[in-house]
């Protein structure tokens, strides 16, 4: 079963309120099995318009990711975040074959460039 993800791009205009939100949202993420893959950090916008902060959360399933978003527990935390501008996607992960997955990885004696 494919995992679920939240992809969040946000500009924070009230750091104090956002801090309260960040403290409160952990209970919802834990309840639904969410874990941070990206939480702020440096980035390079190579195409399109960027926001100041980026977050990616992983959930055990797409259904769990949606259930977390729709939960009263998360919505109560979200109400604390103050004024922000954001795009938030809840998206289903891909668990199919990957490009080159049938190729054997290079061995230590064979340079990867060969």
C-alpha atoms as an extended CHARMM CRD file, in Angstrom:
* protein
*
       114  EXT
         1         1  UNK       CA              0.0000000000        0.0000000000        0.0000000000  PROA      1               0.0000000000
         2         2  UNK       CA              1.3760000000        3.4120000000       -0.9600000000  PROA      2               0.0000000000
         3         3  UNK       CA              2.3490000000        5.8620000000        1.7400000000  PROA      3               0.0000000000
         4         4  UNK       CA              0.7610000000        9.2810000000        2.0400000000  PROA      4               0.0000000000
         5         5  UNK       CA              2.5130000000       12.6310000000        2.1690000000  PROA      5               0.0000000000
         6         6  UNK       CA              1.8610000000       16.2260000000        3.0390000000  PROA      6               0.0000000000
         7         7  UNK       CA              3.8010000000       18.6800000000        0.8960000000  PROA      7               0.0000000000
         8         8  UNK       CA              3.6810000000       22.1260000000        2.4650000000  PROA      8               0.0000000000
         9         9  UNK       CA              5.0740000000       25.4360000000        1.1870000000  PROA      9               0.0000000000
        10        10  UNK       CA              4.5120000000       28.3120000000        3.6000000000  PROA      10              0.0000000000
        11        11  UNK       CA              5.3570000000       31.9480000000        4.3060000000  PROA      11              0.0000000000
        12        12  UNK       CA              5.0340000000       32.6550000000        8.0280000000  PROA      12              0.0000000000
        13        13  UNK       CA              3.9300000000       36.1850000000        8.9210000000  PROA      13              0.0000000000
        14        14  UNK       CA              3.4660000000       35.6510000000       12.6910000000  PROA      14              0.0000000000
        15        15  UNK       CA              6.3820000000       33.5930000000       14.0720000000  PROA      15              0.0000000000
        16        16  UNK       CA              4.9580000000       33.4730000000       17.6150000000  PROA      16              0.0000000000
        17        17  UNK       CA              1.6180000000       32.0640000000       16.4540000000  PROA      17              0.0000000000
        18        18  UNK       CA              3.3750000000       29.6350000000       14.1050000000  PROA      18              0.0000000000
        19        19  UNK       CA              5.5110000000       28.4730000000       17.0280000000  PROA      19              0.0000000000
        20        20  UNK       CA              2.3660000000       27.6740000000       19.0280000000  PROA      20              0.0000000000
        21        21  UNK       CA              1.0140000000       25.7560000000       16.0340000000  PROA      21              0.0000000000
        22        22  UNK       CA              4.2790000000       23.8180000000       15.6890000000  PROA      22              0.0000000000
        23        23  UNK       CA              4.1030000000       22.8370000000       19.3660000000  PROA      23              0.0000000000
        24        24  UNK       CA              0.4750000000       21.7140000000       19.0750000000  PROA      24              0.0000000000
        25        25  UNK       CA              0.5410000000       19.7990000000       15.7740000000  PROA      25              0.0000000000
        26        26  UNK       CA              2.8240000000       17.0100000000       16.9880000000  PROA      26              0.0000000000
        27        27  UNK       CA              0.0050000000       15.1760000000       18.7780000000  PROA      27              0.0000000000
        28        28  UNK       CA             -1.9810000000       14.8360000000       15.5490000000  PROA      28              0.0000000000
        29        29  UNK       CA              1.0630000000       13.7560000000       13.5370000000  PROA      29              0.0000000000
        30        30  UNK       CA              1.9390000000       11.1110000000       16.1420000000  PROA      30              0.0000000000
        31        31  UNK       CA             -1.6370000000        9.8140000000       16.3140000000  PROA      31              0.0000000000
        32        32  UNK       CA             -1.7240000000        9.2150000000       12.5480000000  PROA      32              0.0000000000
        33        33  UNK       CA              1.8390000000        7.9300000000       12.2120000000  PROA      33              0.0000000000
        34        34  UNK       CA              3.2690000000       11.0430000000       10.5780000000  PROA      34              0.0000000000
        35        35  UNK       CA              6.9780000000       11.7990000000       10.5140000000  PROA      35              0.0000000000
        36        36  UNK       CA              8.9420000000       14.7120000000        9.1180000000  PROA      36              0.0000000000
        37        37  UNK       CA             11.0930000000       14.1010000000        6.0520000000  PROA      37              0.0000000000
        38        38  UNK       CA             11.7040000000       17.8180000000        5.5010000000  PROA      38              0.0000000000
        39        39  UNK       CA             11.1610000000       20.4990000000        8.1380000000  PROA      39              0.0000000000
        40        40  UNK       CA             12.4950000000       23.8450000000        7.0140000000  PROA      40              0.0000000000
        41        41  UNK       CA             16.1420000000       23.6810000000        6.0280000000  PROA      41              0.0000000000
        42        42  UNK       CA             18.0100000000       25.1310000000        3.1170000000  PROA      42              0.0000000000
        43        43  UNK       CA             16.7310000000       24.8890000000       -0.4320000000  PROA      43              0.0000000000
        44        44  UNK       CA             17.2730000000       26.1940000000       -3.9360000000  PROA      44              0.0000000000
        45        45  UNK       CA             14.2270000000       27.2150000000       -5.9750000000  PROA      45              0.0000000000
        46        46  UNK       CA             15.2560000000       25.9340000000       -9.4080000000  PROA      46              0.0000000000
        47        47  UNK       CA             11.9080000000       26.6490000000      -11.1030000000  PROA      47              0.0000000000
        48        48  UNK       CA              8.8230000000       28.6160000000      -10.1230000000  PROA      48              0.0000000000
        49        49  UNK       CA              8.0800000000       30.7840000000       -7.1200000000  PROA      49              0.0000000000
        50        50  UNK       CA              9.3710000000       29.7100000000       -3.7190000000  PROA      50              0.0000000000
        51        51  UNK       CA              7.9930000000       30.1410000000       -0.2280000000  PROA      51              0.0000000000
        52        52  UNK       CA             10.2210000000       30.7280000000        2.7950000000  PROA      52              0.0000000000
        53        53  UNK       CA              9.5650000000       27.3740000000        4.4800000000  PROA      53              0.0000000000
        54        54  UNK       CA              9.0070000000       23.8710000000        3.1170000000  PROA      54              0.0000000000
        55        55  UNK       CA              7.7680000000       20.8050000000        4.9750000000  PROA      55              0.0000000000
        56        56  UNK       CA              7.2420000000       17.2140000000        3.8530000000  PROA      56              0.0000000000
        57        57  UNK       CA              5.5510000000       14.7160000000        6.1590000000  PROA      57              0.0000000000
        58        58  UNK       CA              5.2370000000       10.9960000000        5.4980000000  PROA      58              0.0000000000
        59        59  UNK       CA              2.3280000000        8.8810000000        6.7540000000  PROA      59              0.0000000000
        60        60  UNK       CA              1.9010000000        5.0910000000        6.6540000000  PROA      60              0.0000000000
        61        61  UNK       CA             -0.9040000000        5.4260000000        4.0700000000  PROA      61              0.0000000000
        62        62  UNK       CA             -2.6270000000        8.0620000000        1.9600000000  PROA      62              0.0000000000
        63        63  UNK       CA             -5.7750000000        7.4650000000        4.0310000000  PROA      63              0.0000000000
        64        64  UNK       CA             -3.8500000000        8.2120000000        7.2480000000  PROA      64              0.0000000000
        65        65  UNK       CA             -2.5040000000       11.4440000000        5.7230000000  PROA      65              0.0000000000
        66        66  UNK       CA             -6.0300000000       12.5680000000        4.8190000000  PROA      66              0.0000000000
        67        67  UNK       CA             -7.4410000000       11.4600000000        8.1690000000  PROA      67              0.0000000000
        68        68  UNK       CA             -4.8130000000       13.5290000000        9.9750000000  PROA      68              0.0000000000
        69        69  UNK       CA             -5.6700000000       16.6340000000        7.9320000000  PROA      69              0.0000000000
        70        70  UNK       CA             -9.3840000000       16.1620000000        8.5770000000  PROA      70              0.0000000000
        71        71  UNK       CA             -9.0210000000       15.3530000000       12.2800000000  PROA      71              0.0000000000
        72        72  UNK       CA            -10.2910000000       17.6860000000       14.9800000000  PROA      72              0.0000000000
        73        73  UNK       CA             -6.9080000000       17.2970000000       16.6940000000  PROA      73              0.0000000000
        74        74  UNK       CA             -5.0260000000       18.7410000000       13.7030000000  PROA      74              0.0000000000
        75        75  UNK       CA             -7.6130000000       21.4090000000       12.8970000000  PROA      75              0.0000000000
        76        76  UNK       CA             -7.4100000000       22.6620000000       16.5070000000  PROA      76              0.0000000000
        77        77  UNK       CA             -3.6310000000       22.9890000000       16.1350000000  PROA      77              0.0000000000
        78        78  UNK       CA             -4.0080000000       24.6340000000       12.7210000000  PROA      78              0.0000000000
        79        79  UNK       CA             -6.2460000000       27.3220000000       14.2240000000  PROA      79              0.0000000000
        80        80  UNK       CA             -3.2190000000       28.4820000000       16.2680000000  PROA      80              0.0000000000
        81        81  UNK       CA             -0.9270000000       29.2130000000       13.3130000000  PROA      81              0.0000000000
        82        82  UNK       CA             -2.0290000000       32.7760000000       12.7420000000  PROA      82              0.0000000000
        83        83  UNK       CA             -1.7560000000       34.4770000000        9.3910000000  PROA      83              0.0000000000
        84        84  UNK       CA              0.1960000000       32.4210000000        6.8490000000  PROA      84              0.0000000000
        85        85  UNK       CA              0.2430000000       32.0180000000        3.0940000000  PROA      85              0.0000000000
        86        86  UNK       CA              0.5960000000       28.3690000000        2.1090000000  PROA      86              0.0000000000
        87        87  UNK       CA              0.0050000000       25.6470000000       -0.4060000000  PROA      87              0.0000000000
        88        88  UNK       CA             -0.6390000000       22.2260000000        1.1230000000  PROA      88              0.0000000000
        89        89  UNK       CA             -1.0150000000       18.9920000000       -0.8010000000  PROA      89              0.0000000000
        90        90  UNK       CA             -2.0370000000       15.6480000000        0.6370000000  PROA      90              0.0000000000
        91        91  UNK       CA             -0.6910000000       13.2350000000       -1.9250000000  PROA      91              0.0000000000
        92        92  UNK       CA             -0.5000000000        9.4940000000       -2.4650000000  PROA      92              0.0000000000
        93        93  UNK       CA              2.9900000000        8.0520000000       -2.7590000000  PROA      93              0.0000000000
        94        94  UNK       CA              4.1770000000        5.8060000000       -5.5670000000  PROA      94              0.0000000000
        95        95  UNK       CA              5.1290000000        2.2190000000       -4.8260000000  PROA      95              0.0000000000
        96        96  UNK       CA              5.5820000000        0.8910000000       -8.3660000000  PROA      96              0.0000000000
        97        97  UNK       CA              8.7790000000        0.0110000000      -10.1960000000  PROA      97              0.0000000000
        98        98  UNK       CA             11.5330000000        2.5890000000      -10.3490000000  PROA      98              0.0000000000
        99        99  UNK       CA             13.6100000000        3.5280000000      -13.3990000000  PROA      99              0.0000000000
       100       100  UNK       CA             16.5750000000        1.2100000000      -13.7240000000  PROA      100             0.0000000000
       101       101  UNK       CA             15.3700000000       -0.9890000000      -10.8710000000  PROA      101             0.0000000000
       102       102  UNK       CA             16.2540000000       -4.1460000000      -12.8200000000  PROA      102             0.0000000000
       103       103  UNK       CA             19.8650000000       -3.0520000000      -13.2780000000  PROA      103             0.0000000000
       104       104  UNK       CA             22.4270000000       -4.3780000000      -10.8120000000  PROA      104             0.0000000000
       105       105  UNK       CA             24.1960000000       -1.6650000000       -8.8010000000  PROA      105             0.0000000000
       106       106  UNK       CA             27.8560000000       -1.0830000000       -9.6590000000  PROA      106             0.0000000000
       107       107  UNK       CA             30.3100000000       -3.2130000000       -7.6900000000  PROA      107             0.0000000000
       108       108  UNK       CA             33.2610000000       -1.7940000000       -5.7990000000  PROA      108             0.0000000000
       109       109  UNK       CA             35.6450000000       -3.0270000000       -8.5260000000  PROA      109             0.0000000000
       110       110  UNK       CA             33.6280000000       -1.4300000000      -11.3550000000  PROA      110             0.0000000000
       111       111  UNK       CA             33.6120000000        2.3760000000      -11.5210000000  PROA      111             0.0000000000
       112       112  UNK       CA             30.0810000000        3.7700000000      -11.7580000000  PROA      112             0.0000000000
       113       113  UNK       CA             31.0520000000        5.7920000000      -14.8380000000  PROA      113             0.0000000000
       114       114  UNK       CA             31.7320000000        2.7040000000      -16.9650000000  PROA      114             0.0000000000
